[in-house]
Amino acid sequence: GELKPMKQTLSSDELAAMVKAVNEKGNPHLGENIYRKQSIACLSCHAIGGAGPKIGPDLISIGASAPVDYLIESILQPSKKIKEGYHMTMVTTKDGKMIAGSEVSANKEEVVIRAAIGNTHTIPARTIQSKQINPMSMMPPGLAASISEEEFIHLISFLSHLGKEGDFKLSQRKFVRSFGVTHNNFSAENWTEAVTQTFKPGLAKVNGQIPLNEKSLFPTSKPAIKFDLDIIKEGILTLKLSTVEGFAMFTTAGERLKIDPSTNTASIKVKKGSNSILVLFGEIMSKNLTIEILDSESAAVVKLK
C-alpha cells in the first residue's frame, strides 16, 4: 500500500503511540540507512564519534542519554529541544554585517561563530555592535517531511540505539570513518590522475563499514577512495581490510603499499607528518568495506583526520 507520510506535529497521545511503535517495530539497521539519506541532511550537520561535520551535536551517545520521546520531538520541533551550546547566536558588527550560527568560543578578544554551512567566523570583539542568543535552533523544522511514518520510526530507533551496548556503540578499533570519493574511473596504471581530482566527502557507518552499495556515494564501477592521516610517530603503517581483492593502494606521495592477500593487510613505512592513502578499486564490490589501522610495537602512531 501507499506509505503514510510522517506528521510534523503530534498530540500527547500520538507521541505516546509513536514511542510505543519505535520500541516495538523500529529497526535500527534500516534506520541507519534512512539517517544517511541526503534528503533529511543528518550527515550534513552531525558527526558520530568525531566523524562528520561539527555544526550540530555529536550523536555518539544520544541513544544512551536521551529518551525516545525527546528524540522524536527534537526532530519534529527542533527549537523545542535545543542542546546546550547549540542555540543560534546572532552577532551584528559595527559596520552592519550580521553573522549567525553556533558560538564556538568567546573571550575579551574575539567571538568565534560556526555557521550553518560549517565554516567558522572569527570576529574581533572591538568590532562587535551586539550579540544575541536566538531561541531558534540551527536545525530547521520539516526535515522529516520527506520520509514516511514507517521510515521515521526506524530512524528514531537507530538514534535511540546510539551509545547503547550492541551494534550501534562505537567500537574502540581504529576504523577509517571519514574519507573522500572521486567518481572518475582509474586504475593502477593511471592512479596519479586521481590525486588531482575533487573528492566528495563520505562517512562510514557506525560499525566502521564503508557502504560500497550506497549509489549516491559510489555511482561508478571503479571509484577511488582517499583518506587522510596524521603520522605522529614514524613506523610501519598497517591497514587491515575486510578484503584486498582487486585493490591497489598508494600514498599520495607516490609510494605503493605492499598488499598481503593471506592476511588482508596493506603496509608501508611512513614518516612523521600529514599523509594520505589512495585506494583504487579494480571493480566495485556489492558488499561493504572496512579499513582498520593496526597497532604493534613497530607501528607508526597514527591519528585519523
Disulfide bonds with the S-S distance in Angstrom:
none
